[in-house]
Amino acid sequence: MSLTFDIAGRVHLTVEGADADAERSITRHMDPCVPTDAGSHSAGLRVECGVATAEPRELINPARDGVTTAAADGGHLLVRSGGNVVLPRHDGPQLVAQVGDGATVSSVIRTVIRPALQIALVDAQAVAIHSACVELDGGAIAVAGWSESGKTEIALGLMELGGRFISDKWTVVGDDVSAGTFPIGVGVRRWVLGSLPTLRAALPGRAKARMRGARVMDIVTSPLRHLGGGALGSRVGATVERGVMVADRVALSPSEVAAVYGHPMDAAATSPLRTVVMLSTIPTGGDLQIDEVDAQWAARRLATTAQYERREYFDLIERARYADASAAGSLRAEIEQREREFLTRVLAGVRILRVQVPFPADPRPVAAAIAERAAK
């Protein structure tokens, strides 16, 4: 069985040999993209499931990262994750990865499949920027920034103003200055729901139950999270705090979020990119500030944060370079440079707004201020 998904009309993902469970899993992860014909894209990723991968000839043990890899003939790197996962070689636009018996496609969605697809976009005259994106008044507003800077919350605030959901976390920007969907789920934090009445009223039952459970967990674990007693107490408190943060967020699919706001998703649709918001987190108590900046400054930041978010994948690629003496130079540096140059050119006619705001903060006034500036 073969499944093919089109990503923003730029690249494709083809999964071959998946069983029924794997098909359901990959289809869920690729929402809102749906299986389609192979198309004519020259760039993309093919994932071969259930194959007999090559035998390792050299083990590369964990280097303080908890990962064991192995080198195989042909310069391939095997990631030992239940079964062998063979990383694609980035020596052409058509990438091929293999998932051997014992490993699952879903286990490598985040660490291999998504970053490989994003890198393939560069050969398709597009990039994936680390941003949420909403269409408002006929133009796309991409909300970008460092991780945990409030991208999703502000994008949802723009949707409360009538915006149409395009993407969360990652947005495909093409050389035609368009914004398109990159398939990834939406994480909604409990604290922000008070500012999002439309979303709060329409949350699925499972999400509401999770939020109630998170509130109880927050109250019950409060003493542990503020535990004293030196280093041990601090470690216990930090561990519990991370658990609360995970529980305090509900995962929704892009299709679910779009349906809440009455705009069913068309994964193939794009929107002209009119505004890029570069979030800058300032200390609590500071005032919201918005000013315009140039494309070169934004391109550097966007290229930097994109490579950081893909760091696990690039670390694996570095292991492959260690195993193969003929491997080319740093892929991370090459992609960062190509994305920076691409974005400097493409964003030259796009309004770039630097928005300085504390996080967390009520996204409503921030979204309203952004919408007002974007409309000018």
Secondary structure as GFF3:
##gff-version 3
##sequence-region A 1 376
A	DSSP	beta_strand	2	7	.	.	.	ID=ss1
A	DSSP	beta_strand	11	16	.	.	.	ID=ss2
A	DSSP	alpha_helix	20	29	.	.	.	ID=ss3
A	DSSP	beta_strand	44	51	.	.	.	ID=ss4
A	DSSP	beta_strand	58	60	.	.	.	ID=ss5
A	DSSP	beta_strand	69	72	.	.	.	ID=ss6
A	DSSP	beta_strand	76	80	.	.	.	ID=ss7
A	DSSP	beta_strand	84	86	.	.	.	ID=ss8
A	DSSP	beta_strand	94	100	.	.	.	ID=ss9
A	DSSP	three_ten_helix	106	108	.	.	.	ID=ss10
A	DSSP	pi_helix	109	113	.	.	.	ID=ss11
A	DSSP	alpha_helix	114	122	.	.	.	ID=ss12
A	DSSP	beta_strand	126	136	.	.	.	ID=ss13
A	DSSP	beta_strand	139	144	.	.	.	ID=ss14
A	DSSP	alpha_helix	151	160	.	.	.	ID=ss15
A	DSSP	beta_strand	164	167	.	.	.	ID=ss16
A	DSSP	beta_strand	170	174	.	.	.	ID=ss17
A	DSSP	beta_strand	178	181	.	.	.	ID=ss18
A	DSSP	beta_strand	186	189	.	.	.	ID=ss19
A	DSSP	three_ten_helix	190	195	.	.	.	ID=ss20
A	DSSP	alpha_helix	197	202	.	.	.	ID=ss21
A	DSSP	alpha_helix	205	220	.	.	.	ID=ss22
A	DSSP	alpha_helix	222	225	.	.	.	ID=ss23
A	DSSP	alpha_helix	230	247	.	.	.	ID=ss24
A	DSSP	beta_strand	249	252	.	.	.	ID=ss25
A	DSSP	alpha_helix	254	260	.	.	.	ID=ss26
A	DSSP	beta_strand	271	281	.	.	.	ID=ss27
A	DSSP	beta_strand	289	292	.	.	.	ID=ss28
A	DSSP	alpha_helix	295	309	.	.	.	ID=ss29
A	DSSP	alpha_helix	311	323	.	.	.	ID=ss30
A	DSSP	alpha_helix	331	346	.	.	.	ID=ss31
A	DSSP	three_ten_helix	347	349	.	.	.	ID=ss32
A	DSSP	beta_strand	351	357	.	.	.	ID=ss33
A	DSSP	alpha_helix	363	375	.	.	.	ID=ss34
###
